[in-house]
Each structure stands twice: as C-alpha cells, then as structure tokens.
Amino acid sequence: MPGARFVRLDVTDAATVEAAAALVEAEFGRLDVLVNNAGIVRADGTAEPSATTIGTLREVFETNVYGVVTVTNAMLPLLRRAPAARIVNVSSEVGSISSLTDPASPLYALTSVPYPASKAALNMITAMYAKELRDTAIKVNAANPGYTATDFNGHHGFRTPEQAAAVCAHLATLPADGPSGLLWGHLISVDGDHNGVLAW
Ligand SMILES: NC(=O)c1ccc[n+]([C@@H]2O[C@H](COP(=O)([O-])OP(=O)(O)OC[C@H]3O[C@@H](n4cnc5c(N)ncnc54)[C@H](OP(=O)(O)O)[C@@H]3O)[C@@H](O)[C@H]2O)c1
C-alpha cells in the first residue's frame, strides 16, 4: 500500500505503543522497518556531571532508552514476520565513549551526562539486540546522523536533514549480507559528507 499513515505513538506511554503495534498488525500483518528516531536532549545547570539531577537523567532515559526497548519489544513479533526486517536506532557519536574521551575529537569538550549517557546506553542496546537476532534475517544497527539542523539544536547543525535521513535510509535498506550491530553514519573527523563505521 503506497503512501504514509499517521499513527499516534508516545514512546514513554506503553498503551500508545501497544495500540500502534496492534494497528500495524491488523492492517499490514508485519513490519519491515523500525526506525527508533524519537529523542530528546536536556542538560542541567553547568552541564557538568556534578550538576546532573536525577530528574533530568530519568526524563532523557525515559525517551531515549526505555522508549526504544518498549517500542522494539512491542514491534518485534511483527518484524519477525517480515522477510528481511531492519531496525535502525537513531543514536549519535555523542554516545561514543571512544570519541568523548579522545582529546583529539571535536566532541571532547562535551561534559554533560544525560544525553551522552542515553545514547551510550542505546549503543549497547543495539549491540545486544543484534546479538540476540544474529541467526534471523533481522539486522539491528545504530545510526549517527551527525550534527543536523533541526529543532533539536535550534537549527545550528551543519548537516541537512536530507544528509541525516540518508544515513538512516542506508541502514534501513541493508542487503542480506549487510552488517548488524554497528554504529554507522557521519564521520565528523573526515571533511565533507562521508559515512562509515564509528567506534562505540
Ligand atoms: N539533530 C542532531 O544534530 C542530531 C544528532 C545526532 C543524533 N540525533 C538524534 O536524531 C533523532 C531525531 O532528532 P532531531 O534532530 O530530528 O530532533 P527534533 O527535531 O527535536 O525531533 C525529535 C523527534 O522526536 C519525537 N519525540 C520526542 N519525544 C517523543 C516521544 N516521547 N514519543 C514519540 N516521539 C517523540 C518528536 O516528536 P514531536 O515533534 O511530536 O514531539 C520529534 O519528531 C534523535 O534521536 C536525536 O537524538 C540528532
């Protein structure tokens, strides 16, 4: 069936997630691609770790981490019915412990805890789902769209939404011999619009 359909889904509200899964099952019987894109950013005070509040940490994890597990587990029975389902978790290089602890990285200056920790957790979640599903046709990867001009950052990002979406589309359409369990996308250390595998 061509075209797009609107389905209300709040990843922090399990009832809406279950309702969305039921709707997909009733109308399509299966799900070919799940892109876990919902994400929020919050920082406390100075954005130093010592200024982190549990409230902010919990709020960010509710959407960026628990929401992904809620949606993925609800949709997994439908994904298993597809011939070659793909799961794309929209993550970030900001979740790469390797990058944020590398003094040579442009991201080294970041010190805030909630968002980076949530994407680091999402990276681990990606790796673990990929491992569980390694003997199936389902591939699970984390996408790094790069710093993109959206509402998320007041449109200060230097990449376009089209460039960021291309990263997700690539992972959503991987061939049967494509990889699973990677963090893949924009390479900030390489000039220009280049994508590749990033260190966790
Ligand atoms: N922009 C960047 O530079 C950048 C870089 C790396 C990674 N990312 C990641 O890319 C993803 C998309 O971000 P963006 O830049 O497009 O940000 P955005 O413009 O702020 O969009 C965020 C999206 O997440 C949705 N969302 C938030 N909370 C939700 C919830 N509880 N349930 C369902 N949907 C929810 C929002 O829906 P509503 O509009 O309905 O609230 C919105 O569509 C995020 O995961 C973000 O972490 C962004």
The ligand as an SDF file (V2000), in Angstrom:
LIG
                    3D

 48 52  0  0  0  0  0  0  0  0999 V2000
   19.8880   16.9900   15.2790 N   0  0  0  0  0  0  0  0  0  0  0  0
   21.0830   16.4720   15.5550 C   0  0  0  0  0  0  0  0  0  0  0  0
   22.1300   17.1530   15.4320 O   0  0  0  0  0  0  0  0  0  0  0  0
   21.2080   15.0410   15.9970 C   0  0  0  0  0  0  0  0  0  0  0  0
   22.4880   14.4800   16.0500 C   0  0  0  0  0  0  0  0  0  0  0  0
   22.6380   13.1640   16.4180 C   0  0  0  0  0  0  0  0  0  0  0  0
   21.5200   12.4250   16.7300 C   0  0  0  0  0  0  0  0  0  0  0  0
   20.2760   12.9900   16.6880 N   0  0  0  0  0  0  0  0  0  0  0  0
   19.1350   12.1380   17.0210 C   0  0  0  0  0  0  0  0  0  0  0  0
   18.2360   12.1630   15.9350 O   0  0  0  0  0  0  0  0  0  0  0  0
   16.9110   11.8690   16.4130 C   0  0  0  0  0  0  0  0  0  0  0  0
   15.9530   12.8870   15.8260 C   0  0  0  0  0  0  0  0  0  0  0  0
   16.3260   14.1510   16.3310 O   0  0  0  0  0  0  0  0  0  0  0  0
   16.0100   15.5210   15.5590 P   0  0  0  0  0  0  0  0  0  0  0  0
   17.2820   16.2140   15.3630 O   0  0  0  0  0  0  0  0  0  0  0  0
   15.1210   15.2820   14.3930 O   0  0  0  0  0  0  0  0  0  0  0  0
   15.2430   16.2580   16.7360 O   0  0  0  0  0  0  0  0  0  0  0  0
   13.8340   17.0190   16.7770 P   0  0  0  0  0  0  0  0  0  0  0  0
   13.7100   17.8850   15.5880 O   0  0  0  0  0  0  0  0  0  0  0  0
   13.7550   17.6050   18.1420 O   0  0  0  0  0  0  0  0  0  0  0  0
   12.8110   15.8210   16.6330 O   0  0  0  0  0  0  0  0  0  0  0  0
   12.6830   14.8680   17.6810 C   0  0  0  0  0  0  0  0  0  0  0  0
   11.5520   13.9510   17.3110 C   0  0  0  0  0  0  0  0  0  0  0  0
   11.3710   13.0230   18.3950 O   0  0  0  0  0  0  0  0  0  0  0  0
    9.9900   12.9630   18.6550 C   0  0  0  0  0  0  0  0  0  0  0  0
    9.7580   12.5880   20.0480 N   0  0  0  0  0  0  0  0  0  0  0  0
   10.2810   13.1610   21.1610 C   0  0  0  0  0  0  0  0  0  0  0  0
    9.8000   12.5420   22.2530 N   0  0  0  0  0  0  0  0  0  0  0  0
    8.9420   11.5920   21.8160 C   0  0  0  0  0  0  0  0  0  0  0  0
    8.1410   10.6130   22.4570 C   0  0  0  0  0  0  0  0  0  0  0  0
    8.0770   10.5050   23.8060 N   0  0  0  0  0  0  0  0  0  0  0  0
    7.3930    9.7730   21.6970 N   0  0  0  0  0  0  0  0  0  0  0  0
    7.4340    9.8620   20.3470 C   0  0  0  0  0  0  0  0  0  0  0  0
    8.1700   10.7640   19.6700 N   0  0  0  0  0  0  0  0  0  0  0  0
    8.9190   11.6080   20.4180 C   0  0  0  0  0  0  0  0  0  0  0  0
    9.4590   14.3420   18.3550 C   0  0  0  0  0  0  0  0  0  0  0  0
    8.0780   14.2650   18.1110 O   0  0  0  0  0  0  0  0  0  0  0  0
    7.1430   15.5720   18.3630 P   0  0  0  0  0  0  0  0  0  0  0  0
    7.6030   16.6060   17.3950 O   0  0  0  0  0  0  0  0  0  0  0  0
    5.7850   15.0390   18.1020 O   0  0  0  0  0  0  0  0  0  0  0  0
    7.3890   15.9710   19.7760 O   0  0  0  0  0  0  0  0  0  0  0  0
   10.2400   14.6860   17.0920 C   0  0  0  0  0  0  0  0  0  0  0  0
    9.6010   14.1390   15.9570 O   0  0  0  0  0  0  0  0  0  0  0  0
   17.0070   11.8930   17.9420 C   0  0  0  0  0  0  0  0  0  0  0  0
   17.0690   10.5740   18.4180 O   0  0  0  0  0  0  0  0  0  0  0  0
   18.3270   12.6120   18.2130 C   0  0  0  0  0  0  0  0  0  0  0  0
   18.9100   12.2120   19.4340 O   0  0  0  0  0  0  0  0  0  0  0  0
   20.1010   14.2730   16.3150 C   0  0  0  0  0  0  0  0  0  0  0  0
  1  2  1  0
  2  3  2  0
  2  4  1  0
  4  5  1  0
  4 48  2  0
  5  6  2  0
  6  7  1  0
  7  8  2  0
  8  9  1  0
  8 48  1  0
  9 10  1  0
  9 46  1  0
 10 11  1  0
 11 12  1  0
 11 44  1  0
 12 13  1  0
 13 14  1  0
 14 15  2  0
 14 16  1  0
 14 17  1  0
 17 18  1  0
 18 19  2  0
 18 20  1  0
 18 21  1  0
 21 22  1  0
 22 23  1  0
 23 24  1  0
 23 42  1  0
 24 25  1  0
 25 26  1  0
 25 36  1  0
 26 27  1  0
 26 35  1  0
 27 28  2  0
 28 29  1  0
 29 30  1  0
 29 35  2  0
 30 31  1  0
 30 32  2  0
 32 33  1  0
 33 34  2  0
 34 35  1  0
 36 37  1  0
 36 42  1  0
 37 38  1  0
 38 39  2  0
 38 40  1  0
 38 41  1  0
 42 43  1  0
 44 45  1  0
 44 46  1  0
 46 47  1  0
M  CHG  2   8   1  16  -1
M  END
$$$$
